[in-house]
Amino acid sequence: MDRISLILAIIGALNWGGLGIFGFDTVAYLFGGQDATVSRVIYTLVGLAGIWCISLLFREREHADET
């Protein structure tokens, strides 16, 4: 779950970067506009992934046993 959330958060960050720098929304372009159902689902999943990634900040790091 952590890895999937991180990947979705990265996709969202790249999309926002493209929008901010170039004025180009890749998700909207690929899936039929910002109001298309598929685009809205992707935006929602990216948002939920971002919320999940907040928990990564507050978790204890897991140390691997060297036995």
Buried (B, 14 or more C-beta within 10 A) or exposed (E): EEEEBBEBBEBBEEBEEBBEEEEEBBBBEEBEEEEBEEBBEBBEBBEEBBEBBEEEEEEEEEEEEEE
